């Protein structure tokens, strides 16, 4: 697997993929985003097939991971993409952070296993998301989506 910067030719695919997975815009505690307009990286296999993508934004002293998606679970794709963003951020002395939702148990486990610490709980974050996406499904695996959990290195 190789990880490379997102190219302009990747952006239509990325927009369609994120729209199908999560809907647009992607809403963070920092605001709403169209990830296809952000910086990021793509993971590819030896045949140059896309295996996943990560997008991020840089602001004062920090690097926020806005999206992280793997098309193939348990192959190291998410880990490689997250590591690449962290490497970039560390090189510039930036804090790397992201949010996930309280109902996304797999993501919580993933980030903790990669050494990230939970730094904040953003209570009732679902209300902010509903401003942008009034029809969101607020139940996943029997857990109601209500809050955002902020993780960082």
N, C-alpha and C positions, 0 to 999 in steps of 0.2 A: 504494500500500500504506500502511496505517496500523498503528501499533503501539499497543495499549491494554493496560491492566492486565487480568489474569485476573479473570473474574467467577465467582461461585458457579455460575452456569448452565453455565460451561465445564468445570467440574471432572469431571463424569461422562465427558464426551468425552475429556478429557485422561487420566484414569485408564485408560480402555479403550485409547486409542491407545498410551500408554507400555507398558501390559501386553502388547499385541500386538507392539510393536517390540522391547522389551528384557526383558520380564517384570518382575514386582514381587517384592520391593522393588528400587529402583535402589540399587546399593551404591557408595558412594564411600569414599575413604580416611577420611572423617570419620564414616562410619556408613551405615546403611540408611535409605532414605526412600521414602515414597509421594509422588511429585511432585504429585499432585492436592491435597495438603494444604499445599503451599508457595506462597509468593508467586511472581508471574511476570507474563509478558506474552504476548499473542497478536498475531500479525500477520494482517491481513485484507486482501483485495483490495477493489476498488471496489464489488463486489456483496456485501460483508461475508462472503465465504466464507473460512474459516480456511485460512491458508497455512503456519502454523507456530506454535510456542510455545517459550518458555524458562521454566524455573523456577530459583529461587535461594533461598539461605538466608543470613541475615546473622548473624554471631557476632562476637566481640570483634575489632574492627579489620579485618574481612574480609567479603567477599561471595563465596560459592561458587556458581557456576553448576552446578546439579545436572543439569539436562537442557536440551538444545537440539536441536530437531527442526524440519526444514523439510519441508513436503509437496510443494514445488516447487523442484527443484534449479536452481541458476544463475540465480536471479531476485532475489538480494539479500536473501532472507528471513532466513537465518541471520545474515548481517552486520548487518541492521537490528535483530534481536532482541538479539544480543550487544552492539551499540553502546548499546542502551537500558539494558541492565543496567550496562554500564560507566559510562554517564552518571550513573545513580542512585548507584552506588558512589563514583565520583569526587566527586560532590556532597557525600557524607558523609565523604570522606577515607578510604575503605575500599579495601583491596587486592582486586582482582577476580581470582579464580582458578577453575580447573576441572581435572578429570582426563579423560583419554581412555585407551584401552588401546593397548598396543604394536602390536596387529594392525589398528588403525583408521587406515590410511595416509591416507585422505581427510580425516579429522578433523585429523590431525597437520598436514597441508598447509594446511588451512583456518585453523587457529589461528595458524600461523606467518605466513601471508599477511596476517593481520589484526593483526600486530605483537606477538603474544604470545610470550613467551620460555619455554622449558622450564626449570623451576626445580628439579624433583626427579624422580627415578626411584624408584618404590615397587615394589621387587622382590617377585616371587611374590604379587602382589595377587590373582591368580586363586584362590589358596587361600582368601582371605577371602571372595571372591564365592561360591565353592562352599559355604561354610557356610550361605549364604542360598538359593542356587540350585544344588543338587547336580547338576542335569541340564544345565548350560550347555554350549553348543557351544564348544569351545576352539580351533576352527580357522576362520579367515576368509581366503579368498583364499590359502590355503596357508601362512599365518603363524599360529603357535601363540600363543594368548592366555596371557600369563604375568604381565605387568607393567602398572602404571599409570604414565602420564606426566603430571606436573603442569605446567600452563601458567599463567602469570599476566601481568598488566600491571603 
